[in-house]
């Protein structure tokens, strides 16, 4: 983790992750699969990452992979609500702090509500993705705050990797 710190300071968390992934990806499929085998039995996770953070990573990154492939997978509702609440505190690391603070988000299919301001109402899965700084399925949202968060997320995306 410490060796990545200079890159994180220069490029931000997302830029650092992009560059690290690009570098590791150049290793080739065989080397990447060997790493999976090497770490498959490892009982501890990365430094400073707890079980709830792992849950967040699992739900969000699965969607990161599945959605571009056209795979629809609902998040377990209880886990999604837990992650949505957690992203209130950890969204800053993902660059979604302004989005999470700008509106009142309410799940249409779960017991979740957070924030103040114009409402954004939609499925908990989409709120998790939005709160994680990902582009959700906008057509599933309603409320006066949708345009606000679309604008914030679009601006953030435009400067994410500069």
ChimeraX attribute file (.defattr): number of C-alpha atoms within 10 A of each C-alpha:
attribute: neighborCount
match mode: 1-to-1
recipient: residues
	/A:1	7
	/A:2	7
	/A:3	7
	/A:4	12
	/A:5	13
	/A:6	11
	/A:7	16
	/A:8	16
	/A:9	11
	/A:10	10
	/A:11	17
	/A:12	19
	/A:13	19
	/A:14	15
	/A:15	17
	/A:16	19
	/A:17	15
	/A:18	14
	/A:19	15
	/A:20	13
	/A:21	11
	/A:22	11
	/A:23	10
	/A:24	12
	/A:25	12
	/A:26	10
	/A:27	10
	/A:28	9
	/A:29	10
	/A:30	8
	/A:31	13
	/A:32	14
	/A:33	10
	/A:34	11
	/A:35	11
	/A:36	10
	/A:37	11
	/A:38	10
	/A:39	11
	/A:40	9
	/A:41	8
	/A:42	8
	/A:43	6
	/A:44	9
	/A:45	11
	/A:46	8
	/A:47	7
	/A:48	7
	/A:49	11
	/A:50	11
	/A:51	9
	/A:52	13
	/A:53	14
	/A:54	14
	/A:55	15
	/A:56	21
	/A:57	15
	/A:58	13
	/A:59	20
	/A:60	21
	/A:61	13
	/A:62	14
	/A:63	20
	/A:64	14
	/A:65	11
	/A:66	13
	/A:67	12
	/A:68	9
	/A:69	9
	/A:70	8
	/A:71	11
	/A:72	10
	/A:73	12
	/A:74	12
	/A:75	18
	/A:76	11
	/A:77	15
	/A:78	12
	/A:79	14
	/A:80	24
	/A:81	21
	/A:82	15
	/A:83	27
	/A:84	29
	/A:85	16
	/A:86	17
	/A:87	24
	/A:88	17
	/A:89	11
	/A:90	18
	/A:91	21
	/A:92	17
	/A:93	14
	/A:94	15
	/A:95	21
	/A:96	22
	/A:97	18
	/A:98	16
	/A:99	21
	/A:100	25
	/A:101	17
	/A:102	17
	/A:103	21
	/A:104	18
	/A:105	27
	/A:106	21
	/A:107	21
	/A:108	17
	/A:109	12
	/A:110	15
	/A:111	11
	/A:112	17
	/A:113	18
	/A:114	17
	/A:115	15
	/A:116	12
	/A:117	13
	/A:118	17
	/A:119	21
	/A:120	24
	/A:121	22
	/A:122	22
	/A:123	17
	/A:124	27
	/A:125	27
	/A:126	23
	/A:127	28
	/A:128	25
	/A:129	22
	/A:130	24
	/A:131	30
	/A:132	28
	/A:133	25
	/A:134	19
	/A:135	16
	/A:136	17
	/A:137	14
	/A:138	13
	/A:139	8
	/A:140	11
	/A:141	20
	/A:142	14
	/A:143	15
	/A:144	15
	/A:145	18
	/A:146	19
	/A:147	14
	/A:148	15
	/A:149	22
	/A:150	16
	/A:151	12
	/A:152	15
	/A:153	19
	/A:154	12
	/A:155	11
	/A:156	16
	/A:157	15
	/A:158	9
	/A:159	8
	/A:160	14
	/A:161	14
	/A:162	8
